[in-house]
């Protein structure tokens, strides 16, 4: 799909503005500047939006559709969460410059507005207040997701790892639980 005019993309972003805090403090000309940094992508069911372990290519504002966050591939895959538009994917990688922590697959036809890391980083390095505000807002999203994950981990039975056997899948689940607990709770 080709990139629509800024006015079209502005309308597409409206549900994201209404349901999230991503654009708090970013209005008018500032919002138009952010829109000029974005590229629209159309993906189909089963398409990969993000690959686990990939470099920080940017983040995606999911404007339409549903995506699933999955750790691992094929038989070893663990579904973490399903998100519906409007939402954002890849905010942690964009902010930290680290590789992607999970795969993200499209469940339905999905329309995204992609913010390339190189564009975002350039504006941040220049001290652009709009980029800095967007970074702050993305940090808030990441923090909200951290709390969501922490609640999920706390809800697990204390002996869940003990209930798992020594199969490769169970060992992988144990390893991932350990990583989550250390990363999110420690």
C-alpha positions as semicolon CSV with decimal commas, in nm:
position;residue;x (nm);y (nm);z (nm)
1;X;0,000;0,000;0,000
2;X;0,131;0,345;-0,079
3;X;0,159;0,612;0,184
4;X;-0,159;0,821;0,200
5;X;-0,162;1,196;0,219
6;X;-0,090;1,340;0,564
7;X;-0,458;1,430;0,610
8;X;-0,559;1,065;0,549
9;X;-0,298;0,936;0,792
10;X;-0,405;1,202;1,042
11;X;-0,759;1,059;1,029
12;X;-0,625;0,703;1,060
13;X;-0,434;0,800;1,375
14;X;-0,740;0,949;1,544
15;X;-0,852;0,625;1,717
16;X;-0,495;0,585;1,849
17;X;-0,504;0,940;1,987
18;X;-0,842;0,884;2,149
19;X;-0,761;0,553;2,318
20;X;-0,396;0,595;2,421
21;X;-0,167;0,861;2,562
22;X;0,080;0,827;2,274
23;X;0,010;1,175;2,143
24;X;-0,034;1,356;2,475
25;X;0,120;1,700;2,432
26;X;0,159;1,651;2,054
27;X;-0,102;1,844;1,857
28;X;-0,144;2,057;1,547
29;X;0,181;2,119;1,359
30;X;0,372;1,892;1,598
31;X;0,136;1,603;1,519
32;X;0,179;1,671;1,148
33;X;0,557;1,651;1,192
34;X;0,525;1,309;1,357
35;X;0,295;1,197;1,076
36;X;0,561;1,300;0,822
37;X;0,801;1,053;0,991
38;X;0,565;0,756;0,940
39;X;0,528;0,503;0,659
40;X;0,207;0,303;0,617
41;X;0,228;-0,076;0,587
42;X;-0,054;-0,317;0,500
43;X;-0,011;-0,676;0,619
44;X;-0,226;-0,987;0,598
45;X;-0,318;-1,262;0,842
46;X;-0,010;-1,466;0,936
47;X;0,236;-1,200;0,821
48;X;0,518;-1,119;1,061
49;X;0,518;-0,760;1,179
50;X;0,823;-0,811;1,402
51;X;1,079;-1,094;1,430
52;X;1,219;-1,194;1,770
53;X;1,589;-1,111;1,783
54;X;1,573;-0,858;1,498
55;X;1,744;-0,525;1,543
56;X;1,559;-0,213;1,648
57;X;1,398;-0,118;1,319
58;X;1,142;0,110;1,475
59;X;0,794;0,084;1,618
60;X;0,455;0,039;1,461
61;X;0,133;0,216;1,543
62;X;-0,129;-0,050;1,470
63;X;-0,416;0,142;1,314
64;X;-0,639;-0,149;1,209
65;X;-0,637;-0,518;1,288
66;X;-0,524;-0,761;1,554
67;X;-0,172;-0,885;1,628
68;X;-0,039;-1,165;1,848
69;X;0,283;-1,142;2,048
70;X;0,467;-1,475;2,050
71;X;0,797;-1,585;2,197
72;X;0,970;-1,864;2,006
73;X;0,871;-2,032;1,682
74;X;0,667;-2,330;1,570
75;X;0,625;-2,601;1,839
76;X;0,820;-2,399;2,095
77;X;0,604;-2,089;2,052
78;X;0,445;-1,932;2,357
79;X;0,165;-1,684;2,297
80;X;0,207;-1,389;2,533
81;X;-0,073;-1,156;2,436
82;X;-0,309;-1,050;2,159
83;X;-0,351;-0,679;2,093
84;X;-0,618;-0,505;1,889
85;X;-0,590;-0,171;1,713
86;X;-0,534;0,095;1,807
87;X;-0,205;0,013;1,979
88;X;0,170;0,036;1,940
89;X;0,427;-0,243;1,894
90;X;0,805;-0,215;1,932
91;X;0,823;0,079;2,171
92;X;1,081;-0,089;2,398
93;X;1,316;-0,173;2,113
94;X;1,280;0,179;1,972
95;X;1,363;0,339;2,307
96;X;1,646;0,104;2,411
97;X;1,803;0,022;2,078
98;X;1,800;-0,346;2,174
99;X;1,685;-0,635;1,961
100;X;1,321;-0,740;1,953
101;X;1,204;-0,951;2,247
102;X;0,923;-1,134;2,067
103;X;0,766;-1,218;1,733
104;X;0,454;-1,028;1,639
105;X;0,220;-1,187;1,386
106;X;-0,088;-1,038;1,225
107;X;-0,405;-1,226;1,316
108;X;-0,620;-1,022;1,076
109;X;-0,563;-0,775;0,796
110;X;-0,346;-0,516;0,967
111;X;-0,265;-0,156;0,883
112;X;0,028;0,007;1,060
113;X;0,209;0,338;1,056
114;X;0,578;0,254;1,096
115;X;0,815;0,493;1,276
116;X;1,170;0,400;1,165
117;X;1,426;0,397;1,448
118;X;1,674;0,592;1,239
119;X;1,425;0,877;1,193
120;X;1,324;0,882;1,558
121;X;1,685;0,864;1,678
122;X;1,788;1,150;1,449
123;X;1,521;1,378;1,594
124;X;1,603;1,276;1,953
125;X;1,975;1,344;1,898
126;X;1,886;1,689;1,770
127;X;1,692;1,754;2,091
128;X;1,364;1,783;1,901
129;X;1,099;1,843;2,172
130;X;0,834;1,659;1,970
131;X;1,050;1,346;1,946
132;X;1,136;1,374;2,315
133;X;0,765;1,403;2,405
134;X;0,683;1,103;2,185
135;X;0,965;0,910;2,355
136;X;0,821;0,998;2,696
137;X;0,477;0,880;2,585
138;X;0,622;0,556;2,444
139;X;0,802;0,504;2,775
140;X;0,467;0,530;2,951
141;X;0,325;0,260;2,722
142;X;0,624;0,038;2,798
143;X;0,574;0,093;3,172
144;X;0,205;0,003;3,148
145;X;0,298;-0,318;2,969
146;X;0,560;-0,395;3,232
147;X;0,288;-0,372;3,497
148;X;0,061;-0,595;3,287
149;X;0,334;-0,859;3,258
150;X;0,418;-0,836;3,627
151;X;0,055;-0,902;3,716
152;X;0,051;-1,207;3,488
153;X;0,367;-1,345;3,648
154;X;0,236;-1,285;3,998
155;X;-0,083;-1,473;3,907
156;X;0,114;-1,789;3,822
157;X;0,102;-2,064;4,083
158;X;0,415;-2,066;4,298
159;X;0,496;-2,422;4,196
160;X;0,428;-2,385;3,821
161;X;0,791;-2,458;3,730
162;X;0,789;-2,768;3,950
163;X;0,483;-2,901;3,765
164;X;0,670;-2,895;3,435
165;X;0,860;-3,206;3,330
166;X;1,203;-3,226;3,167
167;X;1,078;-3,219;2,808
168;X;1,241;-2,958;2,579
169;X;0,919;-2,754;2,577
170;X;0,891;-2,756;2,957
171;X;1,257;-2,667;2,999
172;X;1,207;-2,377;2,758
173;X;0,903;-2,260;2,955
174;X;1,107;-2,277;3,277
175;X;1,384;-2,075;3,117
176;X;1,142;-1,812;2,989
177;X;0,965;-1,785;3,325
178;X;1,303;-1,736;3,488
179;X;1,389;-1,463;3,236
180;X;1,054;-1,291;3,293
181;X;1,087;-1,303;3,668
182;X;1,441;-1,171;3,666
183;X;1,369;-0,908;3,403
184;X;1,033;-0,786;3,523
185;X;1,041;-0,844;3,896
186;X;1,409;-0,828;3,980
